[in-house]
Amino acid sequence: MPTVFTKIINGEIPSYKVAEDENFIAFLDINPNAKGHTLCVPKVEVDKLFELDENTYLNLMQFSRKVALALEKAVSCKRVGVAVVGLEVPHVHVHLIPLNQMSDMDFSKKVSLSPDEFKTLTSKIKAAI
Ligand code: AMP
């Protein structure tokens, strides 16, 4: 059974995509901790970060860095926080979260965004890459 992220990668379900290359994709988290919360995902379906082969792991970090630098330009924040959790979706993903306060890293605290807000954020981040 493919993961929800494989379905996004295959275009079977929609996402607010901000970046993509041959091996990785980045899209907005649908239930964000903070405005601009973005997920960077390898296209290969592997459950845990440290199960990735070394090359894919390093390239995921390089891809995430590129997206994080764009995110910091596009969204007002003090810095971009990074987390890898995977308790909900068993497909490696790096959370990039624009931070203004410590509670923005709290995964039990969510913000609600309208489709228009998601679209505007997508355009701003894409333009900054
Ligand atoms: P975790 O696996 O605990 O690192 O969390 C998975 C994250 O994926 C959560 O922050 C969810 O809000 C997010 N998520 C789940 N389904 C989707 C989706 N269809 N599009 C975007 N983000 C999603």
Residues whose N, C-alpha, C, O or C-beta is under 5 A from the ligand:
A	BS01	AMP	V4 L28 D29 I30 N31 V85 G86 L87 E88 V89
